[in-house]
Amino acid sequence: MGRRIILCQPFVRRNLRWAGYANQAAALLSGLALIGAVAWLGLASSTPLGHDLMGFPETLIPGIMMAIVSGLLLGNLVRLPVAFAPGI
């Protein structure tokens, strides 16, 4: 038999490159989702803590401060999986 010409090799290389980009994006999305959840938790907990628990007419605790504090607590009290590291 003669030589076989493989025409799809550049196509396969290009798809493997896109598969690498997809894996990197998936790794980033898990950490970003965790950051989003912590930010939402901070924003959602600032009003009940300032208004209901402390009795202020308006909340004096900013939501971003609660997000930072809850992120610090989460990062120091719970061992986070390595999968979240690229997005954080």
Summary of the structure (lengths in Angstrom):
residues: 88
radius of gyration: 23.2
end to end distance: 55.1
largest distance: 87.0
contacts: 206
relative contact order: 0.15
helix: 72%
strand: 0%
